[in-house]
Amino acid sequence: MKLASKLALALVGAAASMTALADPTGTWRTIDDKTGQPRSIVKISVEGGKYVGRVQQILNAPSNICTTCTGKYENKDLSGVAVFWGVSSEGGNKYGGGQIIDPKNGSTYSVSLTDNGSTLVVRGYKGVSMLGRNQTWQRQ
């Protein structure tokens, strides 16, 4: 095989393996964007053809009861609660089209995800993505 053919084959293989890595399913440690501290463990799965992230565990707390939440999650067990839902692949390592909730106050935002393999950039925003904020989650 000629060098150019081998190189082309290697590039196709590398691109295919990078695409395979861009799959947000699995378990992630959420990191608070303000404090930099781990907050929870979230499991991402596919439900009805869309990505959903559900709380598995609240970290640095005696239980999964949300004592700092207001509204419908106040003093509730967050185990199994969907923190984001309705997310679809937008190609490559980008995902969007869903919603994310801040259990602390019950506010819902649009969400986009960027899967970098070992980290997941989760962006919540109202209206325009530029007006949102990011959290970087770590794959477990």
VOVEXVEX-919309 format. One record per residue: residue number from 1; residue in one letter; x, y, z of N, C-alpha, C, O, CB in turn. Coordinates in pm, whole numbers. Atoms other than C-alpha are relative to their C-alpha. Glycine has a CB too. Example, Ala and Ser with C-alpha at 12.3 -4.5 7.8 and 13.67 -1.06 7.14 Angstrom:
BEGIN
+-----+---+--------+--------+--------+--------+--------+--------+--------+--------+--------+--------+--------+--------+--------+--------+--------+
:   k : r :    n_X :    n_Y :    n_Z :   ca_X :   ca_Y :   ca_Z :    c_X :    c_Y :    c_Z :    o_X :    o_Y :    o_Z :   cb_X :   cb_Y :   cb_Z :
+-----+---+--------+--------+--------+--------+--------+--------+--------+--------+--------+--------+--------+--------+--------+--------+--------+
:   1 : a :     89 :   -119 :      0 :   1230 :   -450 :    780 :     90 :    120 :      0 :    194 :    118 :     66 :    -99 :      3 :    125 :
:   2 : s :    -82 :   -119 :     -6 :   1367 :   -106 :    714 :    -77 :    109 :     73 :    -26 :    220 :     90 :     41 :     46 :   -142 :
+-----+---+--------+--------+--------+--------+--------+--------+--------+--------+--------+--------+--------+--------+--------+--------+--------+
//
This chain:
BEGIN
+-----+---+--------+--------+--------+--------+--------+--------+--------+--------+--------+--------+--------+--------+--------+--------+--------+
:   k : r :    n_X :    n_Y :    n_Z :   ca_X :   ca_Y :   ca_Z :    c_X :    c_Y :    c_Z :    o_X :    o_Y :    o_Z :   cb_X :   cb_Y :   cb_Z :
+-----+---+--------+--------+--------+--------+--------+--------+--------+--------+--------+--------+--------+--------+--------+--------+--------+
:   1 : m :     84 :   -117 :      0 :      0 :      0 :      0 :     89 :    124 :      0 :    190 :    128 :     71 :    -96 :     -1 :    122 :
:   2 : k :    -79 :   -122 :      9 :    133 :    344 :    -87 :    -15 :     82 :    128 :   -114 :     70 :    200 :    -42 :     83 :   -122 :
:   3 : l :     -1 :    -82 :   -121 :    218 :    592 :    188 :   -124 :     89 :     10 :   -181 :    102 :    118 :    126 :     86 :      3 :
:   4 : a :    117 :    -88 :     -1 :    -65 :    830 :     88 :   -125 :    -78 :     37 :   -210 :    -26 :    111 :    -18 :     66 :   -138 :
:   5 : s :    115 :     83 :    -33 :   -319 :    546 :    109 :      1 :    -38 :    147 :   -103 :    -37 :    213 :     -2 :   -126 :    -87 :
:   6 : k :    -12 :     36 :   -142 :   -188 :    439 :    450 :    -35 :    120 :     88 :   -104 :    105 :    189 :    142 :    -50 :     32 :
:   7 : l :     28 :   -120 :    -75 :   -203 :    796 :    575 :   -150 :     32 :     -1 :   -208 :     65 :    103 :     79 :    118 :    -56 :
:   8 : a :    143 :    -25 :     12 :   -558 :    842 :    446 :    -79 :    -98 :     86 :   -174 :    -59 :    154 :    -46 :    -10 :   -147 :
:   9 : l :     67 :    102 :    -80 :   -665 :    516 :    611 :     18 :     29 :    149 :    -77 :     14 :    226 :     55 :   -140 :    -34 :
:  10 : a :    -26 :    -34 :   -139 :   -503 :    620 :    939 :    -84 :    119 :     45 :   -137 :    119 :    157 :    149 :     30 :     21 :
:  11 : l :     81 :   -117 :    -34 :   -682 :    957 :    933 :   -147 :    -35 :     14 :   -214 :     13 :    105 :     18 :    107 :   -105 :
:  12 : v :    139 :     45 :     -8 :  -1018 :    793 :    866 :    -21 :    -77 :    130 :   -122 :    -57 :    199 :    -38 :    -88 :   -122 :
:  13 : g :      9 :     76 :   -125 :   -955 :    553 :   1155 :      3 :     89 :    122 :    -73 :     68 :    216 :    112 :   -101 :      8 :
:  14 : a :     -9 :    -94 :   -113 :   -856 :    836 :   1389 :   -128 :     80 :     14 :   -177 :    101 :    125 :    120 :     95 :    -19 :
:  15 : a :    125 :    -76 :     -5 :  -1165 :   1037 :   1296 :   -114 :    -86 :     52 :   -197 :    -39 :    130 :    -35 :     55 :   -139 :
:  16 : a :    105 :     90 :    -47 :  -1388 :    736 :   1352 :     13 :    -27 :    148 :    -88 :    -33 :    218 :      4 :   -132 :    -77 :
:  17 : s :    -17 :     26 :   -143 :  -1237 :    668 :   1694 :    -33 :    124 :     82 :    -83 :    111 :    193 :    143 :    -47 :     29 :
:  18 : m :     36 :   -122 :    -71 :  -1278 :   1035 :   1795 :   -151 :     15 :      8 :   -205 :     57 :    110 :     63 :    123 :    -67 :
:  19 : t :    145 :     -6 :      1 :  -1643 :   1022 :   1695 :    -57 :    -99 :    101 :   -155 :    -69 :    169 :    -55 :    -28 :   -140 :
:  20 : a :     47 :    100 :    -95 :  -1687 :    705 :   1900 :     17 :     48 :    143 :    -64 :     15 :    230 :     73 :   -131 :    -20 :
:  21 : l :    -22 :    -53 :   -134 :  -1542 :    884 :   2203 :   -104 :    105 :     36 :   -134 :    123 :    154 :    140 :     59 :     11 :
:  22 : a :     96 :   -107 :    -24 :  -1796 :   1165 :   2167 :   -138 :    -60 :     26 :   -227 :    -56 :    -59 :     -5 :     99 :   -119 :
:  23 : d :    128 :     58 :    -43 :  -2077 :    992 :   2352 :    -14 :     31 :    149 :     58 :    -27 :    230 :     -7 :   -155 :    -28 :
:  24 : p :      7 :    -43 :   -139 :  -2190 :   1155 :   2676 :    -61 :   -103 :     96 :    -67 :    -77 :    217 :    -79 :    124 :      8 :
:  25 : t :     59 :     96 :    -93 :  -2355 :    841 :   2815 :    106 :    -47 :     99 :    224 :    -59 :     65 :    -60 :   -121 :    -77 :
:  26 : g :    -90 :     44 :   -105 :  -2203 :    725 :   3140 :    -19 :     83 :    125 :   -118 :    155 :    139 :    146 :      8 :    -46 :
:  27 : t :     10 :    -65 :   -130 :  -2136 :    862 :   3485 :     98 :    116 :      7 :    215 :    104 :    -31 :     27 :   -101 :    115 :
:  28 : w :    -76 :   -124 :     -4 :  -2011 :   1216 :   3545 :     -4 :     63 :    139 :   -106 :     56 :    208 :    -53 :     99 :   -104 :
:  29 : r :     -6 :    -78 :   -124 :  -1897 :   1417 :   3849 :    -22 :    145 :    -40 :     54 :    201 :   -119 :    138 :    -19 :     76 :
:  30 : t :     27 :   -140 :     30 :  -2050 :   1764 :   3835 :     90 :     87 :     87 :    116 :     55 :    203 :   -149 :     35 :     23 :
:  31 : i :    -88 :    -93 :    -70 :  -1825 :   2053 :   3935 :    -68 :    136 :      2 :   -105 :    189 :   -102 :    141 :      7 :    -68 :
:  32 : d :     63 :   -131 :    -15 :  -1971 :   2377 :   4071 :     85 :    106 :    -71 :    204 :    117 :    -45 :    -18 :     35 :    151 :
:  33 : d :    -74 :    -99 :     78 :  -1875 :   2658 :   3832 :     44 :    121 :     84 :    130 :    197 :     41 :    -84 :     48 :   -116 :
:  34 : k :    -38 :   -113 :    -85 :  -1851 :   2910 :   4118 :    106 :    -39 :    103 :    199 :     38 :    128 :   -123 :     55 :     71 :
:  35 : t :    -94 :     40 :   -106 :  -1664 :   2712 :   4386 :    109 :    -95 :    -49 :    214 :   -107 :     15 :    -76 :    -66 :    112 :
:  36 : g :    -95 :     98 :     51 :  -1483 :   2452 :   4172 :     -6 :   -133 :     74 :     76 :   -221 :     50 :    138 :     55 :      8 :
:  37 : q :     12 :    121 :    -81 :  -1597 :   2183 :   4417 :    -95 :   -101 :    -67 :   -190 :    -62 :   -134 :    -51 :     36 :    141 :
:  38 : p :     93 :    103 :     50 :  -1758 :   1849 :   4319 :   -135 :     14 :     70 :   -142 :     36 :    191 :     57 :   -143 :     22 :
:  39 : r :    135 :    -17 :    -55 :  -2136 :   1868 :   4366 :    -82 :   -127 :      2 :   -153 :   -154 :     99 :    -73 :    104 :    -78 :
:  40 : s :     86 :    118 :      8 :  -2294 :   1545 :   4251 :     55 :    -97 :   -103 :    148 :    -66 :   -177 :   -145 :     40 :    -34 :
:  41 : i :    -26 :     99 :    104 :  -2274 :   1232 :   4041 :   -128 :    -11 :    -82 :   -237 :    -32 :    -28 :     43 :   -140 :     61 :
:  42 : v :    113 :      6 :     92 :  -2500 :   1231 :   3735 :     26 :   -110 :   -101 :    136 :   -121 :   -157 :    -22 :    137 :    -72 :
:  43 : k :    -10 :    104 :    102 :  -2565 :    935 :   3508 :    -79 :     45 :   -122 :   -197 :     79 :   -113 :    -53 :   -137 :     53 :
:  44 : i :     64 :    -37 :    126 :  -2639 :   1017 :   3144 :    -32 :   -127 :    -77 :     53 :   -213 :    -96 :     91 :     94 :    -83 :
:  45 : s :     43 :    115 :     80 :  -2839 :    766 :   2942 :    -91 :     52 :   -112 :   -122 :    171 :   -119 :    -75 :   -107 :     89 :
:  46 : v :     92 :    -34 :    109 :  -3062 :    760 :   2636 :   -137 :    -54 :     38 :   -153 :   -173 :     68 :     49 :    -59 :   -139 :
:  47 : e :    138 :     37 :    -30 :  -3436 :    756 :   2702 :    -87 :     56 :   -112 :    -90 :    177 :   -135 :    -46 :     53 :    141 :
:  48 : g :     85 :    -45 :    110 :  -3679 :    770 :   2411 :     76 :     70 :   -110 :     23 :    161 :   -175 :   -107 :     92 :     53 :
:  49 : g :    -80 :    -57 :    105 :  -3397 :    857 :   2172 :     68 :    131 :     35 :    134 :    191 :    -51 :    -84 :     19 :   -118 :
:  50 : k :    -61 :   -126 :    -44 :  -3283 :   1162 :   2375 :     87 :    -27 :    122 :     64 :   -121 :    198 :   -110 :    107 :     33 :
:  51 : y :    -88 :     11 :   -116 :  -3007 :   1209 :   2631 :    -65 :     63 :    122 :   -124 :    171 :    115 :    136 :     65 :    -29 :
:  52 : v :     54 :    -45 :   -128 :  -3114 :   1246 :   2993 :    107 :    -18 :    106 :    176 :   -120 :    108 :   -131 :    -79 :     39 :
:  53 : g :    -94 :      9 :   -111 :  -2897 :   1319 :   3297 :    -75 :     -5 :    131 :   -152 :     85 :    162 :     99 :    118 :     -2 :
:  54 : r :     70 :     18 :   -128 :  -3020 :   1188 :   3634 :     98 :     -3 :    117 :    205 :    -63 :    107 :    -83 :   -130 :     -1 :
:  55 : v :    -83 :     -2 :   -120 :  -2877 :   1252 :   3980 :     11 :   -140 :     58 :    -89 :   -209 :     78 :    -59 :     97 :    105 :
:  56 : q :    -26 :    128 :    -69 :  -2717 :    944 :   4133 :     32 :     26 :    147 :    -12 :    -48 :    235 :    117 :    -76 :    -68 :
:  57 : q :    -45 :    -26 :   -135 :  -2561 :   1102 :   4440 :     37 :    147 :     15 :     95 :    208 :    -75 :    121 :    -89 :     36 :
:  58 : i :    -44 :   -133 :    -37 :  -2514 :   1439 :   4607 :    130 :    -17 :     78 :    134 :    -95 :    174 :   -109 :     79 :     83 :
:  59 : l :   -130 :     12 :    -66 :  -2150 :   1480 :   4713 :     13 :    103 :    112 :    -52 :    208 :    109 :    114 :     15 :   -101 :
:  60 : n :    -27 :    -91 :   -112 :  -2026 :   1643 :   5035 :   -126 :     38 :     75 :   -139 :    151 :    123 :     69 :    125 :    -51 :
:  61 : a :    124 :    -20 :    -74 :  -2368 :   1607 :   5195 :    -33 :   -130 :     73 :      3 :   -238 :     26 :   -118 :     43 :    -95 :
:  62 : p :     32 :    122 :    -74 :  -2500 :   1364 :   5454 :   -101 :    -92 :    -69 :   -108 :   -211 :    -38 :    -53 :     36 :    135 :
:  63 : s :     98 :     81 :     73 :  -2777 :   1247 :   5217 :    -30 :     66 :   -133 :     29 :    170 :   -165 :   -131 :    -18 :     83 :
:  64 : n :     42 :    -57 :    128 :  -2939 :   1311 :   4879 :   -117 :     96 :     15 :   -175 :    140 :    -85 :    -37 :   -111 :    -97 :
:  65 : i :    106 :    -96 :    -26 :  -3198 :   1536 :   5044 :     55 :    140 :    -25 :    160 :    176 :     29 :    -55 :    -13 :    147 :
:  66 : c :    -47 :   -133 :     34 :  -3165 :   1888 :   4905 :    -52 :    102 :    102 :   -164 :    152 :     91 :    -45 :     39 :   -143 :
:  67 : t :     38 :    -97 :   -103 :  -3173 :   2116 :   5209 :     22 :    144 :    -45 :    -28 :    236 :     19 :     80 :    -27 :    128 :
:  68 : t :    -23 :   -136 :     50 :  -3054 :   2417 :   5005 :    -92 :     36 :   -116 :    -86 :    148 :   -168 :    144 :     14 :    -44 :
:  69 : c :     91 :    -26 :    112 :  -3323 :   2386 :   4736 :   -121 :     79 :     46 :   -161 :     75 :    162 :    -45 :   -132 :    -64 :
:  70 : t :    128 :    -67 :    -22 :  -3631 :   2604 :   4708 :    -98 :    -58 :   -101 :    -58 :   -130 :   -192 :     12 :    157 :    -13 :
:  71 : g :    100 :     48 :     95 :  -3954 :   2529 :   4526 :    -26 :   -148 :     13 :    -24 :   -203 :    124 :     43 :     31 :   -139 :
:  72 : k :     46 :    139 :     -3 :  -4052 :   2177 :   4430 :    105 :    -99 :     50 :     69 :   -211 :     85 :    -44 :    -41 :   -136 :
:  73 : y :   -104 :     91 :    -48 :  -3715 :   2024 :   4533 :     41 :     27 :    145 :    130 :    -40 :    197 :    121 :      8 :    -90 :
:  74 : e :    -37 :    -34 :   -137 :  -3700 :   2182 :   4878 :    -19 :   -122 :     92 :   -128 :   -178 :    101 :    -85 :    119 :     51 :
:  75 : n :     -2 :    114 :    -92 :  -3608 :   1908 :   5129 :    -45 :   -131 :    -65 :    -98 :   -218 :      4 :    -88 :     30 :    119 :
:  76 : k :     35 :    122 :     74 :  -3667 :   1640 :   4861 :    126 :    -81 :    -29 :    236 :    -27 :    -40 :    -74 :     34 :   -131 :
:  77 : d :   -107 :     90 :     42 :  -3453 :   1339 :   4776 :     20 :     19 :   -150 :    -74 :      2 :   -228 :    -32 :   -150 :     35 :
:  78 : l :    -27 :    -25 :    141 :  -3283 :   1417 :   4445 :     44 :   -126 :    -75 :     71 :   -119 :   -195 :    106 :    105 :    -13 :
:  79 : s :    -39 :    125 :     67 :  -3194 :   1052 :   4369 :    -93 :    -28 :   -117 :   -215 :    -37 :    -99 :     -3 :   -118 :     99 :
:  80 : g :     79 :     32 :    119 :  -3310 :    978 :   4016 :    -64 :    119 :    -70 :   -123 :    103 :   -177 :   -106 :    -96 :     36 :
:  81 : v :     59 :   -119 :     61 :  -3421 :   1335 :   3943 :     76 :     35 :   -128 :    199 :     38 :   -129 :      1 :    120 :     99 :
:  82 : a :    -61 :    -41 :    127 :  -3357 :   1438 :   3581 :     41 :    146 :     12 :    -44 :    233 :     33 :    -97 :    -22 :   -121 :
:  83 : v :    -47 :   -139 :     -2 :  -3138 :   1750 :   3582 :      6 :     57 :   -141 :      1 :    178 :   -159 :    139 :      8 :     66 :
:  84 : f :     20 :    -45 :    137 :  -3142 :   1766 :   3203 :    -66 :   -110 :    -80 :    -56 :   -228 :    -45 :    135 :     42 :    -65 :
:  85 : w :     77 :     94 :     81 :  -3353 :   1602 :   2934 :    -19 :     58 :   -140 :      1 :    177 :   -163 :   -137 :    -32 :     67 :
:  86 : g :     34 :    -45 :    135 :  -3446 :   1618 :   2567 :    118 :     39 :    -86 :    100 :    112 :   -184 :    -93 :    113 :      8 :
:  87 : v :   -121 :    -40 :     72 :  -3087 :   1653 :   2444 :     26 :    -96 :   -115 :     14 :   -218 :   -100 :    122 :      3 :     96 :
:  88 : s :    -28 :     79 :    121 :  -2998 :   1533 :   2091 :    140 :     31 :    -50 :    197 :    136 :    -20 :   -104 :     29 :   -110 :
:  89 : s :   -130 :    -22 :     64 :  -2674 :   1493 :   1899 :    -15 :    106 :   -107 :   -112 :    107 :   -183 :     56 :   -133 :    -60 :
:  90 : e :     -5 :   -100 :    105 :  -2586 :   1789 :   1681 :    118 :    -26 :    -93 :    154 :     58 :   -176 :     10 :    142 :     60 :
:  91 : g :   -115 :     38 :     83 :  -2293 :   1606 :   1520 :    130 :     19 :     74 :    146 :    110 :    155 :      2 :     81 :   -128 :
:  92 : g :   -130 :     -6 :    -66 :  -1940 :   1541 :   1631 :    -15 :    -18 :    150 :    -76 :   -116 :    195 :     69 :    133 :    -29 :
:  93 : n :      7 :      9 :   -145 :  -1908 :   1606 :   2004 :    -96 :    102 :     61 :    -87 :    132 :    180 :    138 :     18 :     58 :
:  94 : k :     95 :   -103 :    -44 :  -2192 :   1863 :   2028 :   -140 :    -58 :     16 :   -185 :   -141 :    -63 :     -3 :    117 :   -101 :
:  95 : y :    136 :     46 :    -31 :  -2535 :   1804 :   2181 :    -81 :    120 :     46 :    -26 :    212 :    106 :      2 :   -111 :    110 :
:  96 : g :     83 :   -113 :    -42 :  -2828 :   2038 :   2240 :   -147 :    -28 :    -20 :   -188 :   -142 :    -42 :     39 :    125 :    -76 :
:  97 : g :    143 :      9 :     22 :  -3196 :   2107 :   2207 :    -81 :    -39 :    121 :   -202 :    -56 :    111 :    -26 :    -96 :   -108 :
:  98 : g :     71 :     43 :   -120 :  -3282 :   2009 :   2562 :    -12 :    109 :    104 :     14 :    227 :     77 :     68 :   -119 :     60 :
:  99 : q :     19 :    -90 :   -114 :  -3352 :   2166 :   2897 :     82 :    -52 :    119 :    105 :   -172 :    131 :   -151 :     13 :     36 :
: 100 : i :    -69 :     35 :   -123 :  -3159 :   2172 :   3226 :    -65 :     78 :    113 :   -108 :    192 :     93 :    154 :     30 :     -9 :
: 101 : i :     61 :    -66 :   -114 :  -3292 :   2255 :   3570 :    105 :     20 :    109 :    191 :    -65 :    130 :   -119 :    -82 :     54 :
: 102 : d :    -82 :    -25 :   -118 :  -3114 :   2412 :   3864 :    -87 :    -39 :    119 :   -177 :     36 :    156 :     48 :    151 :      9 :
: 103 : p :     86 :     45 :   -111 :  -3260 :   2211 :   4154 :     -3 :     97 :    118 :    -99 :     99 :    194 :     46 :   -135 :     48 :
: 104 : k :     -4 :    -93 :   -113 :  -3154 :   2481 :   4401 :   -116 :     98 :     -4 :   -172 :    133 :    100 :    132 :     77 :      1 :
: 105 : n :    108 :   -100 :      7 :  -3414 :   2724 :   4269 :   -113 :    -38 :    -95 :   -211 :     35 :   -107 :     58 :    132 :    -42 :
: 106 : g :    105 :     47 :     89 :  -3619 :   2525 :   4016 :     -1 :     67 :   -136 :    -90 :     40 :   -217 :   -131 :     20 :     64 :
: 107 : s :     -4 :    -68 :    130 :  -3518 :   2748 :   3722 :     42 :    -97 :   -109 :    130 :   -182 :    -89 :     96 :    120 :      5 :
: 108 : t :    -30 :     85 :    115 :  -3509 :   2579 :   3381 :     65 :     86 :   -108 :     26 :    201 :   -131 :   -128 :    -69 :    -54 :
: 109 : y :    -78 :    -69 :    103 :  -3265 :   2675 :   3104 :     14 :    -91 :   -121 :     -3 :   -212 :   -111 :    139 :     40 :     55 :
: 110 : s :    -43 :     79 :    115 :  -3178 :   2564 :   2753 :    138 :    -56 :     33 :    211 :      2 :    114 :      3 :     86 :   -133 :
: 111 : v :   -128 :     61 :    -31 :  -2876 :   2333 :   2755 :     71 :    -45 :   -128 :      8 :    -89 :   -224 :    -18 :   -119 :     95 :
: 112 : s :    -84 :     60 :    104 :  -2589 :   2242 :   2526 :    114 :    -72 :     69 :    158 :    -32 :    177 :     54 :    108 :   -101 :
: 113 : l :   -109 :     81 :    -55 :  -2319 :   1982 :   2587 :    110 :    -11 :   -104 :     83 :    -20 :   -224 :    -51 :   -141 :     42 :
: 114 : t :   -115 :     27 :     86 :  -1970 :   1945 :   2444 :     80 :   -108 :     69 :    136 :    -86 :    177 :     86 :    130 :    -25 :
: 115 : d :    -69 :    116 :    -57 :  -1815 :   1604 :   2508 :    144 :     -4 :    -49 :    170 :    -24 :   -167 :    -73 :   -132 :    -36 :
: 116 : n :   -143 :      3 :     33 :  -1435 :   1617 :   2519 :     66 :   -129 :     46 :    187 :   -134 :     61 :     70 :    118 :     64 :
: 117 : g :    -53 :    130 :    -42 :  -1394 :   1253 :   2627 :      3 :    -13 :    150 :    -81 :    -83 :    207 :    139 :    -20 :    -55 :
: 118 : s :    -10 :      9 :   -146 :  -1286 :   1297 :   2990 :    -73 :    114 :     70 :    -94 :    109 :    191 :    146 :     -2 :     42 :
: 119 : t :     78 :   -110 :    -57 :  -1476 :   1624 :   3041 :   -121 :     28 :    -89 :   -121 :      2 :   -209 :     88 :    128 :     15 :
: 120 : l :    123 :    -37 :     68 :  -1822 :   1742 :   2948 :    -29 :    144 :     37 :    -50 :    175 :    154 :   -120 :    -96 :     37 :
: 121 : v :     33 :   -139 :    -27 :  -1886 :   2114 :   2913 :   -152 :     13 :    -14 :   -208 :    -10 :   -121 :     76 :     99 :    -98 :
: 122 : v :    145 :    -13 :     -6 :  -2248 :   2176 :   3015 :    -31 :    150 :      9 :     10 :    217 :    103 :    -61 :    -79 :    122 :
: 123 : r :     32 :   -143 :      4 :  -2384 :   2519 :   2920 :   -150 :     18 :     13 :   -227 :    -31 :    -69 :     52 :     65 :   -131 :
: 124 : g :    140 :    -36 :    -19 :  -2714 :   2645 :   3057 :    -18 :    146 :    -37 :     66 :    230 :     -6 :    -44 :    -25 :    146 :
: 125 : y :     22 :   -138 :     43 :  -2865 :   2960 :   2910 :   -148 :     26 :    -23 :   -227 :    -65 :    -45 :     80 :     30 :   -129 :
: 126 : k :    135 :    -46 :     31 :  -3183 :   3161 :   2864 :      8 :     78 :   -131 :     83 :    175 :   -140 :    -60 :     89 :    116 :
: 127 : g :      4 :    -73 :    126 :  -3253 :   3271 :   2508 :    124 :    -19 :    -85 :    125 :   -106 :   -172 :    -17 :    145 :     27 :
: 128 : v :   -120 :      0 :     82 :  -2905 :   3329 :   2365 :    112 :    -69 :     77 :    137 :    -36 :    193 :     41 :    144 :    -39 :
: 129 : s :   -106 :     77 :    -65 :  -2620 :   3088 :   2443 :    110 :     87 :     58 :    171 :     51 :    159 :     59 :    -98 :    -98 :
: 130 : m :   -105 :    -90 :    -50 :  -2378 :   3380 :   2488 :    -30 :     51 :    140 :     61 :     93 :    211 :     17 :    118 :    -95 :
: 131 : l :     39 :    -55 :   -130 :  -2573 :   3483 :   2799 :    -12 :   -109 :    107 :    -79 :    -88 :    208 :   -132 :     73 :    -13 :
: 132 : g :      9 :    109 :    -96 :  -2531 :   3152 :   2981 :    127 :    -17 :     79 :    213 :     70 :     84 :    -32 :   -128 :    -70 :
: 133 : r :   -121 :     33 :    -74 :  -2274 :   2986 :   3198 :     30 :   -148 :    -15 :    -59 :   -229 :    -42 :    -15 :     37 :    149 :
: 134 : n :    -48 :    136 :     18 :  -2069 :   2668 :   3182 :     32 :    -67 :    133 :     70 :     -2 :    231 :    123 :     -1 :    -89 :
: 135 : q :    -58 :     87 :   -101 :  -1995 :   2383 :   3416 :     80 :   -105 :    -77 :     37 :   -149 :   -183 :   -110 :    -65 :     93 :
: 136 : t :    -77 :    107 :     60 :  -1724 :   2132 :   3332 :    -11 :   -121 :     91 :     32 :   -118 :    207 :    149 :     42 :    -22 :
: 137 : w :     18 :    123 :    -76 :  -1810 :   1781 :   3446 :    114 :    -97 :    -36 :    170 :    -91 :   -146 :   -140 :    -65 :    -30 :
: 138 : q :   -108 :     96 :     20 :  -1555 :   1500 :   3484 :    -57 :   -141 :    -13 :   -138 :   -184 :     69 :    100 :      7 :    115 :
: 139 : r :     46 :    137 :     19 :  -1613 :   1150 :   3349 :     53 :    -87 :    113 :    168 :    -74 :    154 :     46 :    -56 :   -138 :
: 140 : q :    -38 :     93 :   -107 :  -1607 :    882 :   3619 :     43 :   -133 :    -55 :     78 :   -223 :     21 :   -114 :    -19 :     98 :
+-----+---+--------+--------+--------+--------+--------+--------+--------+--------+--------+--------+--------+--------+--------+--------+--------+
//
